[in-house]
Amino acid sequence: MAFELVDLDRQGTRMKIIFVRHGEPDYRELEERYYTGFGIDLAPLSEKGRQQAQKLITNPLLPSAEIIISSAVTRALETASYVVCATGLPLRVEPLLHEWQVYKSGTDNFEKARTMFLENKGELLPNSPIQYETATEMKSRFLECMVKYRDYQTVIVVTHNMLMRQFVPNEKIDFCQVIACELEI
């Protein structure tokens, strides 16, 4: 892997994280042009996703934050832009907050990998036909990213479903859903 695992025992700063899942994306143009892998991450929000983001900005938790930290993926950045405009908070873009990685492109492979991930409780079995990022690797990637924000008590993190699920108990997270939790960073 291209990242270092964070020692989960070396945490120490409590931080309130206001997780925001991005709005609904529109992949049509990219799929028509056969984009794959990270190319799909260029997809903007759909019209419905923009409406979700407009509604999101009325959430009473958002003004309590000190900063917005967003995935560099277009759908997350576009969602974060609505929050920035509504709150006036500073925005930081973090490439490590990207969506869960499946190391074999294609929608079918992604869905098969998601099923295996859930069946195996986030672990990757040695004989797995599809390689993917484990739950431990996602958690470590997130914590590695967040260490530099330890001076903040409350942050908004605009990111993706699978990454959020590693820190919140929700099995289903809707587009533009807001979930607050406290973590040791």
Secondary structure by P-SEA (a helix, b strand, c coil): ccccccccccccbbbbbbbbbbccccaaaaaaacccccccccccccaaaaaaaaaaaaccccccccbbbbcccaaaaaaaaaaaaaccbbbbbbccccccccccccaaaaaaaaaaaaaacccccccccbbbbcaaaaaaaaaaaacccccccbbbbbccaaaaaaccccccccccbbbbbcccc
